[in-house]
């Protein structure tokens, strides 16, 4: 589950031409945390999911489907 | 944000005729935690969001939209 979420995040991030660094900087989050979310090794929070979606200009739905 | 999420969860839970107790028991979670999520006072986790959606037989999307 976490890995699937992470893969979708990575795919959308790359499609939107965001580096991990740019996403992390914009969200005021550590790059390592973005990396861990994308690798599915941490169980991120609801607020982080919403912030990630806002930063990538997507609906949170896209991080759960496709 | 957390409050909106909580309100949607509560609405869907009631529509699906789940009590907080039934949802909590099915997910092996404390009733108080479900209550806090619905009141928007805790920032729940990705895995909890996925488990809630599975238990209510909905897509996680429905917890973020509508």
Backbone of each chain as nested JSON, in Angstrom:
{
  "chains": [
    {"id": "A", "residues": [
      {"number": 1, "name": "UNK", "atoms": {"N": [0.831, -1.218, 0.0], "CA": [0.0, 0.0, 0.0], "C": [0.856, 1.254, 0.0]}},
      {"number": 2, "name": "UNK", "atoms": {"N": [1.8, 1.328, 0.939], "CA": [2.663, 2.504, 0.998], "C": [3.528, 2.594, -0.256]}},
      {"number": 3, "name": "UNK", "atoms": {"N": [3.984, 1.425, -0.707], "CA": [4.832, 1.414, -1.917], "C": [4.04, 1.886, -3.14]}},
      {"number": 4, "name": "UNK", "atoms": {"N": [2.778, 1.419, -3.249], "CA": [1.947, 1.853, -4.383], "C": [1.757, 3.368, -4.367]}},
      {"number": 5, "name": "UNK", "atoms": {"N": [1.442, 3.873, -3.176], "CA": [1.251, 5.318, -3.021], "C": [2.533, 6.059, -3.433]}},
      {"number": 6, "name": "UNK", "atoms": {"N": [3.649, 5.547, -2.976], "CA": [4.942, 6.171, -3.268], "C": [5.265, 6.183, -4.752]}},
      {"number": 7, "name": "UNK", "atoms": {"N": [4.95, 5.054, -5.417], "CA": [5.214, 4.98, -6.869], "C": [4.348, 5.996, -7.624]}},
      {"number": 8, "name": "UNK", "atoms": {"N": [3.072, 6.081, -7.201], "CA": [2.186, 7.051, -7.88], "C": [2.701, 8.477, -7.663]}},
      {"number": 9, "name": "UNK", "atoms": {"N": [3.132, 8.76, -6.419], "CA": [3.644, 10.103, -6.123], "C": [4.84, 10.406, -7.029]}},
      {"number": 10, "name": "UNK", "atoms": {"N": [5.77, 9.454, -7.095], "CA": [6.976, 9.647, -7.908], "C": [6.598, 9.902, -9.378]}},
      {"number": 11, "name": "UNK", "atoms": {"N": [5.672, 9.087, -9.883], "CA": [5.255, 9.228, -11.283], "C": [4.663, 10.601, -11.566]}},
      {"number": 12, "name": "UNK", "atoms": {"N": [3.789, 11.046, -10.659], "CA": [3.126, 12.348, -10.858], "C": [4.15, 13.469, -10.692]}},
      {"number": 13, "name": "UNK", "atoms": {"N": [5.025, 13.333, -9.699], "CA": [6.052, 14.361, -9.464], "C": [6.907, 14.546, -10.72]}},
      {"number": 14, "name": "UNK", "atoms": {"N": [7.34, 13.425, -11.323], "CA": [8.192, 13.495, -12.522], "C": [7.406, 14.08, -13.693]}},
      {"number": 15, "name": "UNK", "atoms": {"N": [6.149, 13.652, -13.819], "CA": [5.298, 14.185, -14.904], "C": [5.157, 15.704, -14.775]}},
      {"number": 16, "name": "UNK", "atoms": {"N": [5.123, 16.187, -13.54], "CA": [4.973, 17.622, -13.294], "C": [6.32, 18.337, -13.284]}},
      {"number": 17, "name": "UNK", "atoms": {"N": [7.392, 17.571, -13.633], "CA": [8.747, 18.161, -13.718], "C": [9.199, 18.764, -12.376]}},
      {"number": 18, "name": "UNK", "atoms": {"N": [8.844, 18.092, -11.289], "CA": [9.339, 18.497, -9.965], "C": [10.464, 17.543, -9.572]}},
      {"number": 19, "name": "UNK", "atoms": {"N": [11.578, 18.083, -9.13], "CA": [12.591, 17.24, -8.499], "C": [12.136, 17.006, -7.058]}},
      {"number": 20, "name": "UNK", "atoms": {"N": [12.735, 16.009, -6.402], "CA": [12.417, 15.792, -4.979], "C": [12.778, 17.056, -4.198]}},
      {"number": 21, "name": "UNK", "atoms": {"N": [13.895, 17.669, -4.653], "CA": [14.377, 18.88, -3.952], "C": [13.349, 20.011, -4.054]}},
      {"number": 22, "name": "UNK", "atoms": {"N": [12.821, 20.217, -5.259], "CA": [11.852, 21.306, -5.466], "C": [10.585, 21.04, -4.661]}},
      {"number": 23, "name": "UNK", "atoms": {"N": [10.115, 19.794, -4.66], "CA": [8.906, 19.445, -3.901], "C": [9.166, 19.648, -2.409]}},
      {"number": 24, "name": "UNK", "atoms": {"N": [10.291, 19.163, -1.945], "CA": [10.618, 19.279, -0.522], "C": [10.746, 20.746, -0.124]}},
      {"number": 25, "name": "UNK", "atoms": {"N": [11.448, 21.535, -0.929], "CA": [11.656, 22.956, -0.615], "C": [10.316, 23.691, -0.573]}},
      {"number": 26, "name": "UNK", "atoms": {"N": [9.465, 23.418, -1.565], "CA": [8.175, 24.11, -1.653], "C": [7.292, 23.78, -0.449]}},
      {"number": 27, "name": "UNK", "atoms": {"N": [7.394, 22.526, -0.013], "CA": [6.543, 22.081, 1.109], "C": [7.204, 22.305, 2.458]}},
      {"number": 28, "name": "UNK", "atoms": {"N": [8.448, 22.831, 2.409], "CA": [9.223, 22.993, 3.658], "C": [9.339, 21.651, 4.384]}},
      {"number": 29, "name": "UNK", "atoms": {"N": [9.727, 20.65, 3.585], "CA": [9.909, 19.301, 4.123], "C": [11.317, 18.837, 3.762]}},
      {"number": 30, "name": "UNK", "atoms": {"N": [11.838, 17.882, 4.497], "CA": [13.163, 17.341, 4.19], "C": [13.097, 16.496, 2.92]}},
      {"number": 31, "name": "UNK", "atoms": {"N": [14.121, 16.629, 2.078], "CA": [14.188, 15.797, 0.862], "C": [14.143, 14.322, 1.243]}},
      {"number": 32, "name": "UNK", "atoms": {"N": [14.804, 13.992, 2.334], "CA": [14.851, 12.574, 2.748], "C": [13.449, 12.046, 3.056]}},
      {"number": 33, "name": "UNK", "atoms": {"N": [12.586, 12.947, 3.542], "CA": [11.219, 12.511, 3.86], "C": [10.44, 12.229, 2.561]}},
      {"number": 34, "name": "UNK", "atoms": {"N": [10.626, 13.091, 1.562], "CA": [9.979, 12.848, 0.263], "C": [10.468, 11.503, -0.284]}},
      {"number": 35, "name": "UNK", "atoms": {"N": [11.756, 11.286, -0.186], "CA": [12.343, 10.04, -0.688], "C": [11.757, 8.84, 0.032]}},
      {"number": 36, "name": "UNK", "atoms": {"N": [11.632, 8.956, 1.349], "CA": [11.087, 7.82, 2.122], "C": [9.618, 7.569, 1.782]}},
      {"number": 37, "name": "UNK", "atoms": {"N": [8.859, 8.646, 1.549], "CA": [7.445, 8.474, 1.169], "C": [7.386, 7.758, -0.183]}},
      {"number": 38, "name": "UNK", "atoms": {"N": [8.243, 8.191, -1.115], "CA": [8.209, 7.597, -2.462], "C": [8.662, 6.138, -2.44]}},
      {"number": 39, "name": "UNK", "atoms": {"N": [9.548, 5.796, -1.508], "CA": [10.017, 4.399, -1.407], "C": [9.064, 3.551, -0.57]}},
      {"number": 40, "name": "UNK", "atoms": {"N": [8.049, 4.206, -0.017], "CA": [7.054, 3.477, 0.768], "C": [7.564, 2.997, 2.113]}},
      {"number": 41, "name": "UNK", "atoms": {"N": [8.559, 3.687, 2.663], "CA": [9.111, 3.228, 3.95], "C": [8.599, 4.05, 5.13]}},
      {"number": 42, "name": "UNK", "atoms": {"N": [7.863, 5.115, 4.847], "CA": [7.209, 5.799, 5.973], "C": [5.731, 5.989, 5.684]}},
      {"number": 43, "name": "UNK", "atoms": {"N": [4.943, 6.007, 6.749], "CA": [3.496, 6.113, 6.689], "C": [3.134, 7.577, 6.914]}},
      {"number": 44, "name": "UNK", "atoms": {"N": [3.158, 8.34, 5.834], "CA": [3.009, 9.788, 5.968], "C": [1.624, 10.159, 6.488]}},
      {"number": 45, "name": "UNK", "atoms": {"N": [1.433, 11.459, 6.684], "CA": [0.197, 11.903, 7.344], "C": [-0.797, 12.511, 6.348]}},
      {"number": 46, "name": "UNK", "atoms": {"N": [-2.027, 12.655, 6.829], "CA": [-3.105, 13.25, 6.034], "C": [-2.724, 14.656, 5.574]}},
      {"number": 47, "name": "UNK", "atoms": {"N": [-2.193, 15.449, 6.469], "CA": [-1.839, 16.83, 6.098], "C": [-0.724, 16.85, 5.063]}},
      {"number": 48, "name": "UNK", "atoms": {"N": [0.23, 15.928, 5.179], "CA": [1.292, 15.857, 4.167], "C": [0.727, 15.473, 2.813]}},
      {"number": 49, "name": "UNK", "atoms": {"N": [-0.236, 14.548, 2.802], "CA": [-0.868, 14.136, 1.542], "C": [-1.55, 15.328, 0.889]}},
      {"number": 50, "name": "UNK", "atoms": {"N": [-2.262, 16.098, 1.696], "CA": [-2.977, 17.268, 1.167], "C": [-1.967, 18.315, 0.67]}},
      {"number": 51, "name": "UNK", "atoms": {"N": [-0.88, 18.537, 1.436], "CA": [0.146, 19.525, 1.038], "C": [0.846, 19.093, -0.25]}},
      {"number": 52, "name": "UNK", "atoms": {"N": [1.159, 17.809, -0.362], "CA": [1.804, 17.293, -1.577], "C": [0.894, 17.53, -2.781]}},
      {"number": 53, "name": "UNK", "atoms": {"N": [-0.384, 17.212, -2.619], "CA": [-1.334, 17.371, -3.74], "C": [-1.443, 18.844, -4.142]}},
      {"number": 54, "name": "UNK", "atoms": {"N": [-1.531, 19.711, -3.138], "CA": [-1.625, 21.157, -3.44], "C": [-0.375, 21.638, -4.176]}},
      {"number": 55, "name": "UNK", "atoms": {"N": [0.792, 21.165, -3.706], "CA": [2.063, 21.616, -4.297], "C": [2.192, 21.143, -5.743]}},
      {"number": 56, "name": "UNK", "atoms": {"N": [1.721, 19.929, -6.012], "CA": [1.806, 19.373, -7.368], "C": [0.599, 19.761, -8.221]}},
      {"number": 57, "name": "UNK", "atoms": {"N": [-0.294, 20.555, -7.619], "CA": [-1.506, 21.028, -8.336], "C": [-2.335, 19.849, -8.859]}},
      {"number": 58, "name": "UNK", "atoms": {"N": [-2.551, 18.89, -7.98], "CA": [-3.397, 17.736, -8.32], "C": [-4.419, 17.529, -7.211]}},
      {"number": 59, "name": "UNK", "atoms": {"N": [-5.387, 16.653, -7.488], "CA": [-6.311, 16.25, -6.431], "C": [-5.652, 15.127, -5.639]}},
      {"number": 60, "name": "UNK", "atoms": {"N": [-5.867, 15.068, -4.321], "CA": [-5.295, 13.953, -3.558], "C": [-5.695, 12.594, -4.144]}},
      {"number": 61, "name": "UNK", "atoms": {"N": [-6.851, 12.576, -4.823], "CA": [-7.343, 11.328, -5.436], "C": [-6.282, 10.679, -6.318]}},
      {"number": 62, "name": "UNK", "atoms": {"N": [-5.558, 11.557, -7.064], "CA": [-4.596, 11.012, -8.041], "C": [-3.479, 10.228, -7.361]}},
      {"number": 63, "name": "UNK", "atoms": {"N": [-3.284, 10.499, -6.069], "CA": [-2.235, 9.782, -5.332], "C": [-2.726, 8.41, -4.859]}},
      {"number": 64, "name": "UNK", "atoms": {"N": [-4.042, 8.196, -4.994], "CA": [-4.615, 6.924, -4.54], "C": [-5.081, 6.034, -5.695]}},
      {"number": 65, "name": "UNK", "atoms": {"N": [-5.167, 6.623, -6.913], "CA": [-5.708, 5.828, -8.028], "C": [-4.824, 5.929, -9.251]}},
      {"number": 66, "name": "UNK", "atoms": {"N": [-4.998, 4.97, -10.169], "CA": [-4.226, 5.027, -11.427], "C": [-2.939, 4.26, -11.309]}}
    ]},
    {"id": "B", "residues": [
      {"number": 1, "name": "UNK", "atoms": {"N": [-8.661, 21.78, 6.934], "CA": [-8.378, 20.573, 6.132], "C": [-8.73, 19.305, 6.9]}},
      {"number": 2, "name": "UNK", "atoms": {"N": [-8.219, 19.189, 8.115], "CA": [-8.523, 17.991, 8.898], "C": [-10.015, 17.921, 9.223]}},
      {"number": 3, "name": "UNK", "atoms": {"N": [-10.576, 19.09, 9.508], "CA": [-12.019, 19.127, 9.833], "C": [-12.86, 18.722, 8.622]}},
      {"number": 4, "name": "UNK", "atoms": {"N": [-12.472, 19.204, 7.439], "CA": [-13.226, 18.837, 6.23], "C": [-13.173, 17.335, 6.014]}},
      {"number": 5, "name": "UNK", "atoms": {"N": [-11.962, 16.794, 6.152], "CA": [-11.775, 15.345, 5.988], "C": [-12.659, 14.591, 6.985]}},
      {"number": 6, "name": "UNK", "atoms": {"N": [-12.641, 15.061, 8.224], "CA": [-13.417, 14.412, 9.279], "C": [-14.909, 14.451, 9.015]}},
      {"number": 7, "name": "UNK", "atoms": {"N": [-15.382, 15.592, 8.515], "CA": [-16.822, 15.725, 8.212], "C": [-17.22, 14.76, 7.094]}},
      {"number": 8, "name": "UNK", "atoms": {"N": [-16.352, 14.679, 6.061], "CA": [-16.667, 13.747, 4.958], "C": [-16.686, 12.303, 5.465]}},
      {"number": 9, "name": "UNK", "atoms": {"N": [-15.718, 11.988, 6.318], "CA": [-15.669, 10.626, 6.859], "C": [-16.96, 10.328, 7.613]}},
      {"number": 10, "name": "UNK", "atoms": {"N": [-17.353, 11.245, 8.472], "CA": [-18.568, 11.067, 9.278], "C": [-19.79, 10.881, 8.366]}},
      {"number": 11, "name": "UNK", "atoms": {"N": [-19.888, 11.718, 7.351], "CA": [-21.031, 11.636, 6.428], "C": [-21.096, 10.288, 5.736]}},
      {"number": 12, "name": "UNK", "atoms": {"N": [-19.939, 9.831, 5.242], "CA": [-19.897, 8.558, 4.517], "C": [-20.166, 7.404, 5.479]}},
      {"number": 13, "name": "UNK", "atoms": {"N": [-19.563, 7.502, 6.679], "CA": [-19.766, 6.436, 7.66], "C": [-21.27, 6.288, 7.955]}},
      {"number": 14, "name": "UNK", "atoms": {"N": [-21.944, 7.39, 8.19], "CA": [-23.382, 7.342, 8.524], "C": [-24.185, 6.812, 7.341]}},
      {"number": 15, "name": "UNK", "atoms": {"N": [-23.809, 7.271, 6.131], "CA": [-24.501, 6.81, 4.926], "C": [-24.373, 5.285, 4.796]}},
      {"number": 16, "name": "UNK", "atoms": {"N": [-23.207, 4.78, 5.208], "CA": [-22.965, 3.338, 5.109], "C": [-23.5, 2.585, 6.347]}},
      {"number": 17, "name": "UNK", "atoms": {"N": [-24.208, 3.325, 7.209], "CA": [-24.808, 2.706, 8.421], "C": [-23.747, 2.041, 9.327]}},
      {"number": 18, "name": "UNK", "atoms": {"N": [-22.613, 2.694, 9.428], "CA": [-21.578, 2.231, 10.375], "C": [-21.624, 3.141, 11.607]}},
      {"number": 19, "name": "UNK", "atoms": {"N": [-21.64, 2.544, 12.77], "CA": [-21.42, 3.357, 13.972], "C": [-19.914, 3.554, 14.114]}},
      {"number": 20, "name": "UNK", "atoms": {"N": [-19.507, 4.533, 14.938], "CA": [-18.066, 4.694, 15.199], "C": [-17.512, 3.398, 15.783]}},
      {"number": 21, "name": "UNK", "atoms": {"N": [-18.353, 2.762, 16.628], "CA": [-17.921, 1.524, 17.295], "C": [-17.645, 0.43, 16.262]}},
      {"number": 22, "name": "UNK", "atoms": {"N": [-18.585, 0.273, 15.317], "CA": [-18.435, -0.79, 14.312], "C": [-17.195, -0.527, 13.458]}},
      {"number": 23, "name": "UNK", "atoms": {"N": [-16.998, 0.738, 13.059], "CA": [-15.827, 1.085, 12.236], "C": [-14.544, 0.817, 13.023]}},
      {"number": 24, "name": "UNK", "atoms": {"N": [-14.528, 1.27, 14.276], "CA": [-13.34, 1.094, 15.104], "C": [-13.049, -0.391, 15.316]}},
      {"number": 25, "name": "UNK", "atoms": {"N": [-14.081, -1.158, 15.648], "CA": [-13.9, -2.595, 15.902], "C": [-13.376, -3.292, 14.651]}},
      {"number": 26, "name": "UNK", "atoms": {"N": [-13.967, -2.981, 13.502], "CA": [-13.58, -3.633, 12.246], "C": [-12.13, -3.319, 11.894]}},
      {"number": 27, "name": "UNK", "atoms": {"N": [-11.724, -2.1, 12.189], "CA": [-10.349, -1.674, 11.856], "C": [-9.364, -1.974, 12.964]}},
      {"number": 28, "name": "UNK", "atoms": {"N": [-9.883, -2.524, 14.069], "CA": [-9.033, -2.749, 15.251], "C": [-8.383, -1.436, 15.685]}},
      {"number": 29, "name": "UNK", "atoms": {"N": [-9.221, -0.416, 15.766], "CA": [-8.777, 0.918, 16.19], "C": [-9.634, 1.351, 17.381]}},
      {"number": 30, "name": "UNK", "atoms": {"N": [-9.106, 2.291, 18.174], "CA": [-9.888, 2.789, 19.303], "C": [-11.032, 3.68, 18.784]}},
      {"number": 31, "name": "UNK", "atoms": {"N": [-12.187, 3.555, 19.419], "CA": [-13.324, 4.434, 19.051], "C": [-12.913, 5.888, 19.209]}},
      {"number": 32, "name": "UNK", "atoms": {"N": [-12.156, 6.189, 20.245], "CA": [-11.755, 7.583, 20.493], "C": [-10.926, 8.129, 19.324]}},
      {"number": 33, "name": "UNK", "atoms": {"N": [-10.168, 7.224, 18.673], "CA": [-9.347, 7.689, 17.542], "C": [-10.241, 8.048, 16.348]}},
      {"number": 34, "name": "UNK", "atoms": {"N": [-11.262, 7.196, 16.105], "CA": [-12.213, 7.511, 15.026], "C": [-12.878, 8.857, 15.322]}},
      {"number": 35, "name": "UNK", "atoms": {"N": [-13.268, 9.04, 16.567], "CA": [-13.929, 10.284, 16.967], "C": [-13.009, 11.483, 16.748]}},
      {"number": 36, "name": "UNK", "atoms": {"N": [-11.752, 11.33, 17.107], "CA": [-10.802, 12.451, 16.946], "C": [-10.553, 12.75, 15.465]}},
      {"number": 37, "name": "UNK", "atoms": {"N": [-10.504, 11.688, 14.645], "CA": [-10.325, 11.914, 13.196], "C": [-11.532, 12.68, 12.649]}},
      {"number": 38, "name": "UNK", "atoms": {"N": [-12.73, 12.26, 13.074], "CA": [-13.952, 12.906, 12.561], "C": [-14.072, 14.346, 13.03]}},
      {"number": 39, "name": "UNK", "atoms": {"N": [-13.523, 14.638, 14.219], "CA": [-13.574, 16.011, 14.737], "C": [-12.403, 16.842, 14.207]}},
      {"number": 40, "name": "UNK", "atoms": {"N": [-11.532, 16.204, 13.454], "CA": [-10.425, 16.94, 12.853], "C": [-9.358, 17.343, 13.852]}},
      {"number": 41, "name": "UNK", "atoms": {"N": [-9.233, 16.611, 14.948], "CA": [-8.245, 17.014, 15.965], "C": [-6.975, 16.167, 15.918]}},
      {"number": 42, "name": "UNK", "atoms": {"N": [-6.981, 15.121, 15.08], "CA": [-5.706, 14.419, 14.882], "C": [-5.432, 14.274, 13.392]}},
      {"number": 43, "name": "UNK", "atoms": {"N": [-4.132, 14.23, 13.076], "CA": [-3.652, 14.165, 11.698], "C": [-3.343, 12.704, 11.401]}},
      {"number": 44, "name": "UNK", "atoms": {"N": [-4.38, 11.985, 10.98], "CA": [-4.223, 10.538, 10.852], "C": [-3.225, 10.179, 9.751]}},
      {"number": 45, "name": "UNK", "atoms": {"N": [-3.01, 8.874, 9.597], "CA": [-1.943, 8.432, 8.692], "C": [-2.5, 7.884, 7.379]}},
      {"number": 46, "name": "UNK", "atoms": {"N": [-1.587, 7.748, 6.405], "CA": [-1.937, 7.207, 5.092], "C": [-2.546, 5.813, 5.227]}},
      {"number": 47, "name": "UNK", "atoms": {"N": [-1.924, 4.975, 6.022], "CA": [-2.434, 3.595, 6.167], "C": [-3.822, 3.592, 6.8]}},
      {"number": 48, "name": "UNK", "atoms": {"N": [-4.052, 4.481, 7.76], "CA": [-5.383, 4.561, 8.369], "C": [-6.419, 5.014, 7.346]}},
      {"number": 49, "name": "UNK", "atoms": {"N": [-6.039, 5.947, 6.481], "CA": [-6.953, 6.433, 5.439], "C": [-7.33, 5.273, 4.518]}},
      {"number": 50, "name": "UNK", "atoms": {"N": [-6.334, 4.497, 4.126], "CA": [-6.583, 3.361, 3.234], "C": [-7.451, 2.308, 3.943]}},
      {"number": 51, "name": "UNK", "atoms": {"N": [-7.158, 2.036, 5.23], "CA": [-7.936, 1.037, 5.981], "C": [-9.38, 1.504, 6.168]}},
      {"number": 52, "name": "UNK", "atoms": {"N": [-9.565, 2.776, 6.472], "CA": [-10.925, 3.324, 6.624], "C": [-11.705, 3.145, 5.32]}},
      {"number": 53, "name": "UNK", "atoms": {"N": [-11.062, 3.485, 4.201], "CA": [-11.744, 3.387, 2.9], "C": [-12.112, 1.937, 2.598]}},
      {"number": 54, "name": "UNK", "atoms": {"N": [-11.164, 1.029, 2.858], "CA": [-11.446, -0.398, 2.612], "C": [-12.611, -0.871, 3.474]}},
      {"number": 55, "name": "UNK", "atoms": {"N": [-12.608, -0.467, 4.748], "CA": [-13.648, -0.91, 5.685], "C": [-15.023, -0.381, 5.274]}},
      {"number": 56, "name": "UNK", "atoms": {"N": [-15.062, 0.848, 4.773], "CA": [-16.333, 1.447, 4.361], "C": [-16.677, 1.116, 2.904]}},
      {"number": 57, "name": "UNK", "atoms": {"N": [-15.794, 0.307, 2.282], "CA": [-16.011, -0.102, 0.879], "C": [-16.155, 1.115, -0.048]}},
      {"number": 58, "name": "UNK", "atoms": {"N": [-15.234, 2.046, 0.107], "CA": [-15.212, 3.223, -0.761], "C": [-13.795, 3.42, -1.276]}},
      {"number": 59, "name": "UNK", "atoms": {"N": [-13.659, 4.319, -2.233], "CA": [-12.319, 4.709, -2.683], "C": [-11.811, 5.791, -1.736]}},
      {"number": 60, "name": "UNK", "atoms": {"N": [-10.508, 5.806, -1.432], "CA": [-9.997, 6.884, -0.574], "C": [-10.359, 8.268, -1.129]}},
      {"number": 61, "name": "UNK", "atoms": {"N": [-10.545, 8.346, -2.442], "CA": [-10.905, 9.621, -3.094], "C": [-12.107, 10.269, -2.416]}},
      {"number": 62, "name": "UNK", "atoms": {"N": [-13.088, 9.425, -2.06], "CA": [-14.353, 9.971, -1.521], "C": [-14.127, 10.704, -0.203]}},
      {"number": 63, "name": "UNK", "atoms": {"N": [-13.004, 10.386, 0.451], "CA": [-12.692, 11.051, 1.724], "C": [-12.044, 12.417, 1.487]}},
      {"number": 64, "name": "UNK", "atoms": {"N": [-11.666, 12.676, 0.225], "CA": [-11.004, 13.945, -0.084], "C": [-11.888, 14.876, -0.922]}},
      {"number": 65, "name": "UNK", "atoms": {"N": [-12.972, 14.327, -1.473], "CA": [-13.785, 15.17, -2.364], "C": [-15.258, 15.082, -2.005]}},
      {"number": 66, "name": "UNK", "atoms": {"N": [-16.009, 16.107, -2.494], "CA": [-17.466, 16.076, -2.261], "C": [-17.839, 16.761, -0.972]}}
    ]}
  ]
}
